[in-house]
Amino acid sequence: MSKECLEKVTQTISFLAQPQESHLLLLTGEVQRDRAAELLGLRACNFRP
């Protein structure tokens, strides 16, 4: 997923989601980990397939 794509996903999520009532699961690679944390306040889980 490119940086631009993740930014657009963030805009869509903020438009559609109700902050107190929403849960978000973002599946992406290590490359976007820091960007997802910055844009969406997400953190990585410890799951490894």
C-alpha distance matrix in Angstrom:
0.0 3.8 6.7 8.3 6.2 6.6 10.1 10.9 10.2 12.5 15.0 15.2 15.7 18.3 20.1 20.4 20.9 24.3 23.8 26.7 26.2 22.5 20.5 16.8 14.9 11.2 9.9 7.2 8.1 10.6 8.8 7.6 11.0 13.1 11.0 11.0 14.6 15.4 14.1 15.0 17.5 15.9 17.0 16.2 18.6 20.6 19.8 19.4 19.6
3.8 0.0 3.8 5.4 5.1 6.3 8.7 10.0 10.6 12.4 14.5 15.5 16.5 18.5 20.2 21.2 22.0 25.2 24.7 27.8 27.7 24.2 22.6 18.9 17.5 13.8 13.1 10.2 10.6 12.2 9.3 8.1 11.9 12.9 10.3 11.4 14.9 14.8 13.5 15.3 17.9 17.0 18.4 18.1 20.9 23.1 22.8 22.3 22.9
6.7 3.8 0.0 3.8 5.5 5.3 6.3 8.8 10.0 10.7 12.6 14.5 15.4 16.7 18.7 20.2 20.8 23.8 22.9 26.2 26.5 23.2 21.9 18.4 17.6 14.1 14.3 11.5 12.0 12.7 9.6 7.6 11.0 10.9 7.8 9.5 12.7 11.8 10.6 13.0 15.6 15.4 17.1 17.5 20.8 23.2 23.5 23.5 24.6
8.3 5.4 3.8 0.0 3.8 5.5 5.1 6.3 8.7 9.9 10.8 12.5 14.3 15.5 16.9 18.7 19.9 23.0 22.6 26.2 26.4 23.2 22.4 19.1 18.8 15.4 16.0 13.8 15.0 16.2 13.3 11.1 14.3 14.2 10.7 11.8 15.1 13.8 11.7 14.0 17.1 17.4 19.6 20.3 23.4 26.1 26.2 26.3 27.2
6.2 5.1 5.5 3.8 0.0 3.8 5.4 5.1 6.2 8.6 9.9 10.6 12.3 14.3 15.5 16.6 17.9 21.3 21.2 24.6 24.3 20.9 20.0 16.6 16.0 12.8 13.2 11.5 13.4 15.4 13.2 10.7 13.8 14.6 11.3 11.3 14.9 14.5 12.0 13.4 16.7 16.3 18.6 19.0 21.7 24.5 24.1 24.3 24.8
6.6 6.3 5.3 5.5 3.8 0.0 3.8 5.4 5.0 6.1 8.7 9.8 10.4 12.3 14.2 15.3 15.8 19.0 18.4 21.7 21.7 18.3 17.1 13.7 13.3 10.0 11.1 9.6 11.7 13.2 11.5 8.2 10.8 11.5 8.1 7.6 11.2 11.0 8.5 9.7 12.9 12.6 15.0 15.6 18.5 21.5 21.4 22.1 23.0
10.1 8.7 6.3 5.1 5.4 3.8 0.0 3.8 5.4 5.0 6.4 8.8 9.9 10.7 12.6 14.5 15.3 18.2 17.6 21.2 21.6 18.6 18.1 15.1 15.6 12.8 14.5 13.2 15.1 16.2 14.1 10.8 13.0 12.7 8.9 8.9 11.8 10.5 7.5 9.5 12.9 13.6 16.5 17.9 21.0 24.2 24.5 25.4 26.6
10.9 10.0 8.8 6.3 5.1 5.4 3.8 0.0 3.8 5.3 5.0 6.3 8.6 9.9 10.7 12.4 14.1 17.4 17.6 21.2 21.2 18.2 18.1 15.3 15.9 13.5 15.2 14.4 16.9 18.6 16.8 13.6 15.9 16.1 12.5 11.8 14.8 13.9 10.5 11.6 15.3 15.8 18.9 20.1 22.9 26.1 25.9 26.9 27.6
10.2 10.6 10.0 8.7 6.2 5.0 5.4 3.8 0.0 3.8 5.4 5.1 6.1 8.6 9.9 10.6 11.7 15.2 15.4 18.8 18.3 15.1 14.7 11.7 12.2 10.0 12.0 12.0 15.0 17.1 16.0 12.6 14.3 15.2 12.0 10.2 13.3 13.3 9.9 9.8 13.5 13.4 16.4 17.5 19.9 23.2 22.8 24.0 24.7
12.5 12.4 10.7 9.9 8.6 6.1 5.0 5.3 3.8 0.0 3.8 5.4 5.1 6.1 8.6 10.0 10.3 13.3 12.8 16.4 16.6 13.6 13.5 10.9 12.3 10.5 13.3 13.3 16.0 17.4 16.3 12.6 13.7 13.8 10.6 8.7 11.1 10.5 6.8 6.7 10.5 11.3 14.7 16.5 19.2 22.7 22.9 24.5 25.7
15.0 14.5 12.6 10.8 9.9 8.7 6.4 5.0 5.4 3.8 0.0 3.8 5.5 5.2 6.3 8.8 10.2 13.0 13.3 17.0 17.3 14.9 15.6 13.6 15.4 14.0 16.7 16.8 19.6 21.0 19.6 16.0 17.3 17.1 13.7 12.3 14.4 13.2 9.4 9.7 13.4 14.7 18.3 20.3 22.9 26.4 26.6 28.2 29.3
15.2 15.5 14.5 12.5 10.6 9.8 8.8 6.3 5.1 5.4 3.8 0.0 3.8 5.5 5.1 6.2 8.4 11.9 13.0 16.6 16.0 13.4 14.3 12.4 14.2 13.2 15.8 16.6 19.8 21.8 20.9 17.3 18.6 19.1 15.9 13.9 16.2 15.8 12.1 11.4 15.0 15.6 19.1 20.8 22.9 26.4 26.1 27.7 28.4
15.7 16.5 15.4 14.3 12.3 10.4 9.9 8.6 6.1 5.1 5.5 3.8 0.0 3.8 5.3 5.2 5.6 9.1 9.8 13.2 12.6 9.8 10.6 8.9 11.2 10.9 14.1 15.4 18.8 20.6 20.2 16.5 17.1 17.7 15.0 12.3 14.1 14.3 10.8 9.0 12.3 12.7 16.3 18.1 20.0 23.6 23.5 25.5 26.4
18.3 18.5 16.7 15.5 14.3 12.3 10.7 9.9 8.6 6.1 5.2 5.5 3.8 0.0 3.8 5.7 5.6 7.9 8.2 11.9 12.4 10.4 12.0 11.0 13.9 13.8 17.2 18.2 21.3 22.6 22.0 18.2 18.5 18.4 15.6 13.3 14.4 13.9 10.3 8.9 11.9 13.4 17.2 19.6 21.7 25.5 25.8 28.0 29.3
20.1 20.2 18.7 16.9 15.5 14.2 12.6 10.7 9.9 8.6 6.3 5.1 5.3 3.8 0.0 3.8 6.1 8.4 10.2 13.7 13.5 12.0 14.1 13.5 16.3 16.3 19.5 20.6 23.9 25.5 24.8 21.1 21.7 21.8 18.8 16.6 18.1 17.4 13.8 12.7 15.7 17.1 20.8 23.0 24.9 28.6 28.7 30.8 31.7
20.4 21.2 20.2 18.7 16.6 15.3 14.5 12.4 10.6 10.0 8.8 6.2 5.2 5.7 3.8 0.0 3.8 6.9 9.5 12.4 11.3 9.6 11.9 11.6 14.5 15.1 18.3 20.1 23.6 25.5 25.3 21.7 22.1 22.7 20.1 17.3 18.9 19.0 15.5 13.5 16.4 17.0 20.5 22.4 23.8 27.5 27.1 29.4 30.0
20.9 22.0 20.8 19.9 17.9 15.8 15.3 14.1 11.7 10.3 10.2 8.4 5.6 5.6 6.1 3.8 0.0 3.8 6.0 8.8 7.7 6.0 8.7 9.1 12.5 13.8 17.3 19.4 22.8 24.5 24.7 21.0 20.8 21.4 19.2 16.1 17.0 17.5 14.4 11.8 14.0 14.6 18.0 20.1 21.3 25.0 24.9 27.5 28.5
24.3 25.2 23.8 23.0 21.3 19.0 18.2 17.4 15.2 13.3 13.0 11.9 9.1 7.9 8.4 6.9 3.8 0.0 3.8 5.8 5.4 5.7 9.2 10.9 14.7 16.5 20.1 22.3 25.6 26.9 27.3 23.6 22.9 23.2 21.4 18.3 18.5 18.9 16.2 13.4 14.8 15.8 19.0 21.5 22.5 26.2 26.4 29.3 30.5
23.8 24.7 22.9 22.6 21.2 18.4 17.6 17.6 15.4 12.8 13.3 13.0 9.8 8.2 10.2 9.5 6.0 3.8 0.0 3.8 5.6 5.7 8.4 10.1 13.9 15.6 19.4 21.3 24.3 25.1 25.6 22.0 20.8 20.8 19.3 16.3 15.8 16.3 14.1 11.1 11.7 13.1 16.3 19.2 20.3 24.0 24.7 27.8 29.4
26.7 27.8 26.2 26.2 24.6 21.7 21.2 21.2 18.8 16.4 17.0 16.6 13.2 11.9 13.7 12.4 8.8 5.8 3.8 0.0 3.8 6.0 8.6 11.5 15.1 17.5 21.1 23.4 26.3 27.1 28.0 24.5 22.9 23.0 22.0 18.9 18.0 18.9 17.1 13.9 13.7 14.7 17.4 20.1 20.6 24.1 25.0 28.3 30.0
26.2 27.7 26.5 26.4 24.3 21.7 21.6 21.2 18.3 16.6 17.3 16.0 12.6 12.4 13.5 11.3 7.7 5.4 5.6 3.8 0.0 3.8 7.0 10.3 13.7 16.6 20.0 22.7 25.9 27.1 28.3 24.8 23.4 24.1 23.0 19.6 19.3 20.6 18.5 15.1 15.4 15.6 18.2 20.4 20.5 23.9 24.2 27.4 28.7
22.5 24.2 23.2 23.2 20.9 18.3 18.6 18.2 15.1 13.6 14.9 13.4 9.8 10.4 12.0 9.6 6.0 5.7 5.7 6.0 3.8 0.0 3.8 6.6 10.1 12.8 16.3 19.0 22.2 23.6 24.8 21.3 20.2 21.1 20.0 16.4 16.5 18.0 15.9 12.3 13.1 12.8 15.5 17.4 17.7 21.2 21.3 24.3 25.5
20.5 22.6 21.9 22.4 20.0 17.1 18.1 18.1 14.7 13.5 15.6 14.3 10.6 12.0 14.1 11.9 8.7 9.2 8.4 8.6 7.0 3.8 0.0 3.8 6.9 10.0 13.3 16.2 19.3 20.7 22.2 19.0 17.5 18.9 18.2 14.5 14.6 16.8 15.1 11.4 11.8 10.5 12.6 14.1 14.1 17.6 17.5 20.6 21.8
16.8 18.9 18.4 19.1 16.6 13.7 15.1 15.3 11.7 10.9 13.6 12.4 8.9 11.0 13.5 11.6 9.1 10.9 10.1 11.5 10.3 6.6 3.8 0.0 3.8 6.4 9.8 12.5 15.8 17.3 18.7 15.5 14.4 16.1 15.2 11.4 12.2 14.5 12.7 9.2 10.3 8.4 10.8 11.9 12.5 16.1 15.8 18.5 19.6
14.9 17.5 17.6 18.8 16.0 13.3 15.6 15.9 12.2 12.3 15.4 14.2 11.2 13.9 16.3 14.5 12.5 14.7 13.9 15.1 13.7 10.1 6.9 3.8 0.0 3.8 6.5 9.6 12.8 14.7 16.5 13.7 12.7 15.1 14.6 10.9 12.2 15.1 13.8 10.7 11.6 8.7 10.0 9.9 10.2 13.5 12.7 15.0 16.0
11.2 13.8 14.1 15.4 12.8 10.0 12.8 13.5 10.0 10.5 14.0 13.2 10.9 13.8 16.3 15.1 13.8 16.5 15.6 17.5 16.6 12.8 10.0 6.4 3.8 0.0 3.8 6.2 9.6 11.8 13.1 10.3 9.9 12.6 11.8 8.4 10.6 13.3 11.9 9.7 11.2 8.3 9.7 9.3 10.6 13.7 13.0 14.6 15.6
9.9 13.1 14.3 16.0 13.2 11.1 14.5 15.2 12.0 13.3 16.7 15.8 14.1 17.2 19.5 18.3 17.3 20.1 19.4 21.1 20.0 16.3 13.3 9.8 6.5 3.8 0.0 3.8 7.1 9.9 11.6 9.8 9.8 13.2 12.8 10.1 12.6 15.4 14.5 12.9 14.2 11.0 11.4 9.7 10.6 12.9 11.5 12.2 12.7
7.2 10.2 11.5 13.8 11.5 9.6 13.2 14.4 12.0 13.3 16.8 16.6 15.4 18.2 20.6 20.1 19.4 22.3 21.3 23.4 22.7 19.0 16.2 12.5 9.6 6.2 3.8 0.0 3.8 6.9 8.0 6.6 7.5 11.0 10.6 8.8 11.7 14.1 13.6 12.9 14.3 11.5 11.6 9.9 11.7 13.7 12.8 12.8 13.5
8.1 10.6 12.0 15.0 13.4 11.7 15.1 16.9 15.0 16.0 19.6 19.8 18.8 21.3 23.9 23.6 22.8 25.6 24.3 26.3 25.9 22.2 19.3 15.8 12.8 9.6 7.1 3.8 0.0 3.8 5.4 5.9 6.7 10.3 10.8 10.1 12.5 14.9 15.2 15.1 15.9 13.1 12.4 10.1 12.0 13.2 12.6 11.8 12.8
10.6 12.2 12.7 16.2 15.4 13.2 16.2 18.6 17.1 17.4 21.0 21.8 20.6 22.6 25.5 25.5 24.5 26.9 25.1 27.1 27.1 23.6 20.7 17.3 14.7 11.8 9.9 6.9 3.8 0.0 3.8 5.5 5.1 8.1 9.8 10.0 11.4 13.7 14.9 15.2 15.4 12.8 11.4 9.2 11.6 12.4 12.8 12.0 14.0
8.8 9.3 9.6 13.3 13.2 11.5 14.1 16.8 16.0 16.3 19.6 20.9 20.2 22.0 24.8 25.3 24.7 27.3 25.6 28.0 28.3 24.8 22.2 18.7 16.5 13.1 11.6 8.0 5.4 3.8 0.0 3.8 5.7 7.5 8.2 9.6 11.6 12.9 13.9 15.1 15.8 14.0 13.3 12.0 14.9 16.1 16.5 15.7 17.4
7.6 8.1 7.6 11.1 10.7 8.2 10.8 13.6 12.6 12.6 16.0 17.3 16.5 18.2 21.1 21.7 21.0 23.6 22.0 24.5 24.8 21.3 19.0 15.5 13.7 10.3 9.8 6.6 5.9 5.5 3.8 0.0 3.8 5.7 5.2 6.0 8.6 9.8 10.3 11.4 12.5 10.9 11.2 10.6 13.8 15.9 16.4 16.5 18.2
11.0 11.9 11.0 14.3 13.8 10.8 13.0 15.9 14.3 13.7 17.3 18.6 17.1 18.5 21.7 22.1 20.8 22.9 20.8 22.9 23.4 20.2 17.5 14.4 12.7 9.9 9.8 7.5 6.7 5.1 5.7 3.8 0.0 3.8 5.5 5.3 6.4 8.7 10.2 10.5 10.5 8.5 7.8 7.2 10.7 12.8 14.0 14.6 17.0
13.1 12.9 10.9 14.2 14.6 11.5 12.7 16.1 15.2 13.8 17.1 19.1 17.7 18.4 21.8 22.7 21.4 23.2 20.8 23.0 24.1 21.1 18.9 16.1 15.1 12.6 13.2 11.0 10.3 8.1 7.5 5.7 3.8 0.0 3.8 5.5 5.1 6.2 8.7 10.0 9.5 8.9 8.6 9.4 13.2 15.3 17.1 17.9 20.5
11.0 10.3 7.8 10.7 11.3 8.1 8.9 12.5 12.0 10.6 13.7 15.9 15.0 15.6 18.8 20.1 19.2 21.4 19.3 22.0 23.0 20.0 18.2 15.2 14.6 11.8 12.8 10.6 10.8 9.8 8.2 5.2 5.5 3.8 0.0 3.8 5.4 5.0 6.0 8.2 9.2 9.2 10.4 11.5 15.2 17.9 19.2 20.0 22.2
11.0 11.4 9.5 11.8 11.3 7.6 8.9 11.8 10.2 8.7 12.3 13.9 12.3 13.3 16.6 17.3 16.1 18.3 16.3 18.9 19.6 16.4 14.5 11.4 10.9 8.4 10.1 8.8 10.1 10.0 9.6 6.0 5.3 5.5 3.8 0.0 3.8 5.4 5.2 5.5 6.8 6.0 7.9 9.3 12.7 15.8 16.9 18.2 20.3
14.6 14.9 12.7 15.1 14.9 11.2 11.8 14.8 13.3 11.1 14.4 16.2 14.1 14.4 18.1 18.9 17.0 18.5 15.8 18.0 19.3 16.5 14.6 12.2 12.2 10.6 12.6 11.7 12.5 11.4 11.6 8.6 6.4 5.1 5.4 3.8 0.0 3.8 5.7 5.5 4.5 4.5 5.9 8.4 12.0 15.1 16.9 18.7 21.3
15.4 14.8 11.8 13.8 14.5 11.0 10.5 13.9 13.3 10.5 13.2 15.8 14.3 13.9 17.4 19.0 17.5 18.9 16.3 18.9 20.6 18.0 16.8 14.5 15.1 13.3 15.4 14.1 14.9 13.7 12.9 9.8 8.7 6.2 5.0 5.4 3.8 0.0 3.8 5.9 5.7 7.7 9.6 12.2 15.8 18.8 20.7 22.2 24.8
14.1 13.5 10.6 11.7 12.0 8.5 7.5 10.5 9.9 6.8 9.4 12.1 10.8 10.3 13.8 15.5 14.4 16.2 14.1 17.1 18.5 15.9 15.1 12.7 13.8 11.9 14.5 13.6 15.2 14.9 13.9 10.3 10.2 8.7 6.0 5.2 5.7 3.8 0.0 3.8 6.0 8.0 11.0 13.6 16.9 20.2 21.6 23.2 25.3
15.0 15.3 13.0 14.0 13.4 9.7 9.5 11.6 9.8 6.7 9.7 11.4 9.0 8.9 12.7 13.5 11.8 13.4 11.1 13.9 15.1 12.3 11.4 9.2 10.7 9.7 12.9 12.9 15.1 15.2 15.1 11.4 10.5 10.0 8.2 5.5 5.5 5.9 3.8 0.0 3.8 5.4 9.0 11.8 14.7 18.3 19.5 21.6 23.7
17.5 17.9 15.6 17.1 16.7 12.9 12.9 15.3 13.5 10.5 13.4 15.0 12.3 11.9 15.7 16.4 14.0 14.8 11.7 13.7 15.4 13.1 11.8 10.3 11.6 11.2 14.2 14.3 15.9 15.4 15.8 12.5 10.5 9.5 9.2 6.8 4.5 5.7 6.0 3.8 0.0 3.8 6.8 10.3 13.1 16.6 18.4 20.8 23.4
15.9 17.0 15.4 17.4 16.3 12.6 13.6 15.8 13.4 11.3 14.7 15.6 12.7 13.4 17.1 17.0 14.6 15.8 13.1 14.7 15.6 12.8 10.5 8.4 8.7 8.3 11.0 11.5 13.1 12.8 14.0 10.9 8.5 8.9 9.2 6.0 4.5 7.7 8.0 5.4 3.8 0.0 3.8 6.8 9.5 13.1 14.7 17.1 19.6
17.0 18.4 17.1 19.6 18.6 15.0 16.5 18.9 16.4 14.7 18.3 19.1 16.3 17.2 20.8 20.5 18.0 19.0 16.3 17.4 18.2 15.5 12.6 10.8 10.0 9.7 11.4 11.6 12.4 11.4 13.3 11.2 7.8 8.6 10.4 7.9 5.9 9.6 11.0 9.0 6.8 3.8 0.0 3.8 6.6 9.8 12.0 14.5 17.4
16.2 18.1 17.5 20.3 19.0 15.6 17.9 20.1 17.5 16.5 20.3 20.8 18.1 19.6 23.0 22.4 20.1 21.5 19.2 20.1 20.4 17.4 14.1 11.9 9.9 9.3 9.7 9.9 10.1 9.2 12.0 10.6 7.2 9.4 11.5 9.3 8.4 12.2 13.6 11.8 10.3 6.8 3.8 0.0 3.8 6.7 8.6 10.7 13.8
18.6 20.9 20.8 23.4 21.7 18.5 21.0 22.9 19.9 19.2 22.9 22.9 20.0 21.7 24.9 23.8 21.3 22.5 20.3 20.6 20.5 17.7 14.1 12.5 10.2 10.6 10.6 11.7 12.0 11.6 14.9 13.8 10.7 13.2 15.2 12.7 12.0 15.8 16.9 14.7 13.1 9.5 6.6 3.8 0.0 3.8 5.6 8.6 11.7
20.6 23.1 23.2 26.1 24.5 21.5 24.2 26.1 23.2 22.7 26.4 26.4 23.6 25.5 28.6 27.5 25.0 26.2 24.0 24.1 23.9 21.2 17.6 16.1 13.5 13.7 12.9 13.7 13.2 12.4 16.1 15.9 12.8 15.3 17.9 15.8 15.1 18.8 20.2 18.3 16.6 13.1 9.8 6.7 3.8 0.0 3.8 6.4 9.9
19.8 22.8 23.5 26.2 24.1 21.4 24.5 25.9 22.8 22.9 26.6 26.1 23.5 25.8 28.7 27.1 24.9 26.4 24.7 25.0 24.2 21.3 17.5 15.8 12.7 13.0 11.5 12.8 12.6 12.8 16.5 16.4 14.0 17.1 19.2 16.9 16.9 20.7 21.6 19.5 18.4 14.7 12.0 8.6 5.6 3.8 0.0 3.8 6.6
19.4 22.3 23.5 26.3 24.3 22.1 25.4 26.9 24.0 24.5 28.2 27.7 25.5 28.0 30.8 29.4 27.5 29.3 27.8 28.3 27.4 24.3 20.6 18.5 15.0 14.6 12.2 12.8 11.8 12.0 15.7 16.5 14.6 17.9 20.0 18.2 18.7 22.2 23.2 21.6 20.8 17.1 14.5 10.7 8.6 6.4 3.8 0.0 3.8
19.6 22.9 24.6 27.2 24.8 23.0 26.6 27.6 24.7 25.7 29.3 28.4 26.4 29.3 31.7 30.0 28.5 30.5 29.4 30.0 28.7 25.5 21.8 19.6 16.0 15.6 12.7 13.5 12.8 14.0 17.4 18.2 17.0 20.5 22.2 20.3 21.3 24.8 25.3 23.7 23.4 19.6 17.4 13.8 11.7 9.9 6.6 3.8 0.0
